[in-house]
Amino acid sequence: MRDHYDFSKMKGRKNPYIKYLKQPVTMRLDRDTVDYFKSLAEETGIPYQSLINLYLRDCAAHHRKLKMKWAS
């Protein structure tokens, strides 16, 4: 390797993968929910955070909405 590199002539460019980066968020989940995804993680070998992300991504991709009726 060279001792000195001249970066002054380089042109900067945007990261082409920026749209694929993940955004950190804080969510409060029930223990039962986390335990469920952790058990799935043990079965599949995929980290539970990734499983939650995959599930939510699938819901968003298929425009699934929660069907829930509040008691009146």
Secondary structure, 3 states (H helix, E strand, C coil): CCCCCCCCCCCCCCCCCHHHCCCCCCCCCCHHHHHHHHHHHHHHCCCHHHHHHHHHHHHHHCCCCCCCCCCC
